[in-house]
Amino acid sequence: MPKYKTALVTGGAGFIGSHLVDALVRRRIKVYVVDDLSSGSLSNLNPNAHFTKLSITNPQFTTYLRRLKPDVIFHCAAQINVRHSIVDPPNDAQTNIMGTIALAHTAAQIGVKKIIFSSTGGAMYPDQARMPVSERTPPQPSSPYGISKRAAEMYLYHEYIVHGMPYVALRYANVYGPRQNAKGEAGVITIFASHMLEGKPVKIFGTGKQTRDYVYVEDIVKANMLAMSRHVVGEFNIGTGKETNVNALFSKLTHLTGYQMPARYEPFVSGEMMRSALDARLAKKTLGWAPLVSLDEGLKKTVAWFSKKA
């Protein structure tokens, strides 16, 4: 395993980022966090991390990066809301493409050993693809969010080919678990659980038959740690390969929370995919990764966390 003494986590006060920070601190790596707190929270942050409030789109970010010179970067900072990207593509591109270009190019110049990028699997592939979809399927994102994540991967590949900057792009399925906030389409479990525990109405858009591949945040952290330690470069799907529809999810969560109200069905959101599940066999073969937490177990842990918070 390569030796890393210092790590930078962009978006490290957010949902996935803060769990990565915890894992790095446990490994006795000195952790620096950059986050603009637009969706992250300082309450998520490990007290042993060194925090700077800064957006990756701020010109001062590259100055900060040159001064810090971390060994490894976990790039989680992003505009994460698919629906917001459809409404405001320029804003999405500013953060997800321009922010990543600045980070990757500067990292290559200062000799960062590796970038591990939080990409997307759910928004990366065509709706008509055979499920579960593997990395052999050519990316065909339809939302600006998916397009921006694919563009970011391509810029990382460019920095690798031209400047020898190693990277791993982890294409996540729908991640869920403790600390997730209710912003963004990917937070459907969080939205349902928090609304149910508060006795609020729960909305389902469309028929509720649209499917997603739900992967627990602990399994995502494990994928990142393996990507850091293995001598690999490229894109890897990180998901369970199992489709769960929204109606089934609603049913599982009503059982766990004791929620009594029926779901409210609203019109289908334009641009939203109907099906998604990721084939992660390449990650198993190359990274030695496989999901360990079942959906039922993960939902139980997530609801317990939200109950305690409430």
C-alpha positions as CSV (number, residue, x, y, z in Angstrom):
1,M,0.0,0.0,0.0
2,P,1.3,3.5,-0.9
3,K,2.1,5.6,2.2
4,Y,-0.1,8.6,2.7
5,K,0.6,10.9,5.6
6,T,-1.9,13.7,4.6
7,A,-5.3,13.7,3.0
8,L,-7.6,16.4,1.7
9,V,-11.3,15.7,1.7
10,T,-13.3,18.3,-0.3
11,G,-16.9,18.4,0.9
12,G,-15.7,16.7,4.1
13,A,-18.4,18.2,6.2
14,G,-21.0,16.5,4.0
15,F,-22.7,13.1,4.2
16,I,-20.2,10.9,2.5
17,G,-17.2,13.2,3.0
18,S,-17.6,13.2,6.8
19,H,-17.6,9.4,7.0
20,L,-14.5,9.3,4.8
21,V,-12.8,11.8,7.3
22,D,-13.6,9.4,10.2
23,A,-12.1,6.4,8.3
24,L,-8.9,8.4,7.5
25,V,-8.5,9.7,11.1
26,R,-8.8,6.0,12.3
27,R,-5.9,5.2,9.9
28,R,-3.9,8.0,11.6
29,I,-3.7,10.0,8.4
30,K,-3.6,13.8,9.0
31,V,-6.9,15.0,7.5
32,Y,-7.7,18.4,6.0
33,V,-11.2,19.4,5.1
34,V,-12.5,22.0,2.7
35,D,-16.2,22.6,2.6
36,D,-18.4,25.7,1.8
37,L,-21.1,24.3,4.2
38,S,-23.8,24.9,1.5
39,S,-25.1,21.4,2.3
40,G,-22.5,20.0,4.8
41,S,-22.6,20.7,8.5
42,L,-19.8,21.2,11.1
43,S,-21.7,18.8,13.4
44,N,-20.7,16.0,11.1
45,L,-17.1,16.8,11.3
46,N,-14.5,14.7,13.2
47,P,-12.7,17.0,15.8
48,N,-9.4,15.7,14.7
49,A,-9.8,17.1,11.1
50,H,-8.4,20.5,10.1
51,F,-11.3,22.5,8.7
52,T,-11.3,25.4,6.2
53,K,-14.5,27.0,5.0
54,L,-13.9,27.4,1.3
55,S,-15.7,26.6,-2.0
56,I,-13.8,24.6,-4.6
57,T,-15.0,27.3,-7.1
58,N,-13.3,30.1,-5.2
59,P,-9.9,31.1,-6.8
60,Q,-8.4,30.9,-3.3
61,F,-8.9,27.1,-3.4
62,T,-6.0,26.5,-5.7
63,T,-3.8,28.7,-3.6
64,Y,-4.8,26.7,-0.5
65,L,-4.1,23.4,-2.4
66,R,-0.6,24.6,-3.5
67,R,0.2,25.5,0.1
68,L,-1.2,22.2,1.6
69,K,0.3,19.7,-1.0
70,P,-1.7,16.7,0.4
71,D,-0.6,13.2,-0.5
72,V,-4.1,12.1,-1.5
73,I,-7.3,13.9,-2.3
74,F,-10.8,12.6,-1.8
75,H,-13.0,14.8,-4.0
76,C,-16.6,14.8,-2.7
77,A,-17.5,18.5,-3.0
78,A,-20.2,18.7,-5.7
79,Q,-23.6,20.1,-6.7
80,I,-25.5,16.8,-6.0
81,N,-29.1,17.5,-6.8
82,V,-30.2,16.0,-10.2
83,R,-33.4,18.1,-10.2
84,H,-31.4,21.3,-9.5
85,S,-29.0,20.5,-12.3
86,I,-32.0,20.3,-14.7
87,V,-33.3,23.7,-13.5
88,D,-29.8,25.4,-13.4
89,P,-27.2,23.6,-15.6
90,P,-24.7,26.5,-15.5
91,N,-24.5,26.4,-11.7
92,D,-24.1,22.6,-11.8
93,A,-21.3,22.8,-14.3
94,Q,-19.5,25.6,-12.4
95,T,-19.1,23.4,-9.4
96,N,-18.9,19.9,-10.8
97,I,-16.8,20.6,-14.0
98,M,-14.9,23.9,-13.4
99,G,-14.2,23.1,-9.7
100,T,-12.9,19.6,-10.6
101,I,-10.7,20.9,-13.4
102,A,-9.1,23.4,-11.1
103,L,-8.5,20.8,-8.5
104,A,-7.2,18.1,-10.8
105,H,-4.8,20.4,-12.8
106,T,-3.4,21.9,-9.6
107,A,-3.0,18.5,-8.0
108,A,-1.0,17.3,-11.0
109,Q,1.3,20.3,-10.8
110,I,2.0,19.9,-7.1
111,G,2.6,16.1,-7.2
112,V,-0.5,14.7,-5.4
113,K,-0.1,10.9,-5.4
114,K,-3.8,10.1,-6.1
115,I,-7.3,11.6,-6.5
116,I,-10.3,9.5,-5.5
117,F,-13.4,11.1,-7.1
118,S,-17.0,10.6,-6.0
119,S,-18.7,10.1,-9.3
120,T,-22.2,8.8,-10.1
121,G,-23.4,5.5,-11.5
122,G,-27.1,6.1,-11.3
123,A,-27.0,9.1,-13.6
124,M,-24.1,7.9,-15.8
125,Y,-25.8,5.2,-18.0
126,P,-28.7,5.2,-20.4
127,D,-32.1,4.3,-19.1
128,Q,-32.5,1.6,-21.7
129,A,-29.3,-0.3,-20.6
130,R,-29.6,-3.9,-19.4
131,M,-29.7,-4.0,-15.6
132,P,-27.5,-4.2,-13.7
133,V,-25.3,-2.1,-15.9
134,S,-21.5,-2.6,-16.1
135,E,-18.7,-0.2,-17.0
136,R,-18.6,-1.8,-20.5
137,T,-21.8,0.1,-21.2
138,P,-20.8,3.5,-22.8
139,P,-21.8,6.4,-20.5
140,Q,-24.8,8.3,-21.8
141,P,-25.9,10.7,-19.1
142,S,-29.2,12.5,-19.7
143,S,-29.2,15.0,-16.8
144,P,-26.8,17.9,-16.5
145,Y,-25.6,16.4,-13.2
146,G,-24.7,13.1,-15.0
147,I,-23.0,15.0,-17.8
148,S,-21.0,17.1,-15.4
149,K,-19.8,14.0,-13.5
150,R,-18.8,12.4,-16.8
151,A,-16.9,15.5,-17.9
152,A,-15.1,15.5,-14.6
153,E,-14.0,11.9,-15.1
154,M,-12.7,12.8,-18.5
155,Y,-10.6,15.7,-17.2
156,L,-9.2,13.4,-14.5
157,Y,-8.3,10.9,-17.3
158,H,-6.6,13.8,-19.2
159,E,-4.5,14.8,-16.2
160,Y,-3.5,11.1,-15.8
161,I,-2.5,10.6,-19.5
162,V,-0.7,14.0,-19.9
163,H,0.7,14.6,-16.4
164,G,0.7,11.1,-14.8
165,M,-1.8,12.1,-12.1
166,P,-3.4,8.8,-10.9
167,Y,-7.1,8.8,-10.1
168,V,-10.0,6.5,-9.3
169,A,-13.5,7.6,-10.1
170,L,-16.1,5.6,-8.0
171,R,-19.4,5.6,-9.7
172,Y,-21.8,5.3,-6.8
173,A,-25.3,3.9,-6.8
174,N,-27.8,5.7,-4.5
175,V,-25.9,6.1,-1.3
176,Y,-27.8,6.3,2.0
177,G,-27.2,6.2,5.8
178,P,-26.6,8.4,8.9
179,R,-25.8,12.1,8.4
180,Q,-27.5,12.3,5.0
181,N,-29.6,15.4,4.6
182,A,-32.9,15.6,2.8
183,K,-31.5,17.7,-0.1
184,G,-31.3,16.0,-3.5
185,E,-33.0,13.1,-5.3
186,A,-30.4,10.7,-3.9
187,G,-31.7,11.4,-0.4
188,V,-35.1,9.7,-0.9
189,I,-34.5,7.3,2.1
190,T,-33.6,10.3,4.2
191,I,-36.6,12.3,3.1
192,F,-39.0,9.3,3.7
193,A,-37.5,8.4,7.1
194,S,-37.4,11.9,8.5
195,H,-40.9,12.7,7.3
196,M,-42.3,9.5,8.7
197,L,-40.7,10.0,12.1
198,E,-42.1,13.6,12.2
199,G,-45.5,12.4,11.1
200,K,-45.4,14.5,7.9
201,P,-46.9,13.5,4.5
202,V,-44.6,11.5,2.2
203,K,-44.7,12.2,-1.5
204,I,-43.9,9.7,-4.2
205,F,-43.3,11.1,-7.7
206,G,-44.8,9.1,-10.6
207,T,-46.1,5.5,-10.0
208,G,-43.4,4.6,-7.5
209,K,-42.3,1.8,-9.7
210,Q,-39.0,3.5,-10.6
211,T,-36.1,1.6,-9.2
212,R,-32.8,2.5,-7.7
213,D,-29.8,0.6,-6.4
214,Y,-29.3,1.5,-2.7
215,V,-25.8,1.2,-1.2
216,Y,-25.0,1.9,2.5
217,V,-22.5,4.6,3.3
218,E,-20.2,2.2,5.2
219,D,-19.7,0.2,2.0
220,I,-18.9,3.4,0.1
221,V,-16.2,4.3,2.7
222,K,-14.7,0.8,2.2
223,A,-14.6,1.3,-1.6
224,N,-12.7,4.6,-1.1
225,M,-10.2,3.1,1.3
226,L,-9.5,0.3,-1.1
227,A,-9.2,2.7,-4.0
228,M,-6.6,4.7,-2.0
229,S,-4.6,1.6,-1.2
230,R,-4.6,-0.3,-4.5
231,H,-2.4,0.6,-7.5
232,V,-5.4,1.1,-9.9
233,V,-6.6,3.8,-12.2
234,G,-10.0,4.3,-13.8
235,E,-13.8,4.2,-13.3
236,F,-15.5,1.6,-11.1
237,N,-19.2,1.0,-10.3
238,I,-20.0,0.8,-6.6
239,G,-23.4,-0.7,-6.0
240,T,-25.3,-3.8,-5.0
241,G,-26.7,-4.8,-8.4
242,K,-30.2,-5.0,-6.9
243,E,-33.1,-2.9,-7.9
244,T,-35.6,-1.7,-5.3
245,N,-38.6,0.4,-6.3
246,V,-39.9,3.4,-4.4
247,N,-43.1,1.7,-3.3
248,A,-41.2,-1.2,-1.8
249,L,-38.9,1.3,-0.1
250,F,-41.9,3.2,1.3
251,S,-43.3,-0.1,2.6
252,K,-40.0,-1.1,4.3
253,L,-39.7,2.3,6.0
254,T,-43.4,2.4,7.2
255,H,-42.7,-1.0,8.9
256,L,-39.5,0.4,10.6
257,T,-41.0,3.7,11.7
258,G,-44.6,2.7,12.5
259,Y,-45.8,5.3,10.0
260,Q,-49.6,5.1,9.4
261,M,-50.4,7.5,6.6
262,P,-50.6,6.5,2.9
263,A,-48.2,8.0,0.4
264,R,-49.2,11.0,-1.7
265,Y,-48.6,10.4,-5.4
266,E,-47.4,13.4,-7.4
267,P,-46.6,13.8,-11.1
268,F,-43.5,12.2,-12.5
269,V,-40.4,14.5,-12.6
270,S,-39.2,15.1,-16.1
271,G,-35.6,13.9,-16.7
272,E,-35.7,11.3,-13.9
273,M,-34.5,7.8,-14.8
274,M,-37.0,4.9,-14.5
275,R,-34.5,2.2,-13.6
276,S,-31.0,2.0,-12.2
277,A,-28.8,-0.8,-10.8
278,L,-25.0,-1.2,-11.1
279,D,-22.9,-4.2,-11.8
280,A,-19.9,-3.9,-9.5
281,R,-18.0,-7.1,-10.5
282,L,-15.1,-5.0,-11.8
283,A,-14.7,-3.4,-8.4
284,K,-14.7,-6.8,-6.8
285,K,-12.1,-8.2,-9.2
286,T,-9.8,-5.1,-9.2
287,L,-10.4,-3.4,-5.8
288,G,-11.5,-6.4,-3.8
289,W,-14.7,-4.6,-2.9
290,A,-18.2,-6.0,-2.3
291,P,-21.2,-4.6,-0.5
292,L,-21.6,-6.1,3.0
293,V,-24.6,-4.2,4.4
294,S,-28.0,-5.5,3.2
295,L,-30.8,-2.9,2.5
296,D,-32.9,-4.1,5.4
297,E,-29.9,-3.9,7.8
298,G,-28.9,-0.5,6.4
299,L,-32.4,0.9,6.6
300,K,-32.6,-0.2,10.3
301,K,-29.3,1.6,11.1
302,T,-30.5,4.7,9.2
303,V,-33.9,4.9,10.9
304,A,-32.2,4.3,14.3
305,W,-29.9,7.3,13.7
306,F,-32.7,9.6,12.6
307,S,-34.9,8.5,15.6
308,K,-32.0,9.4,17.9
309,K,-31.6,12.7,16.1
310,A,-35.3,13.5,16.3
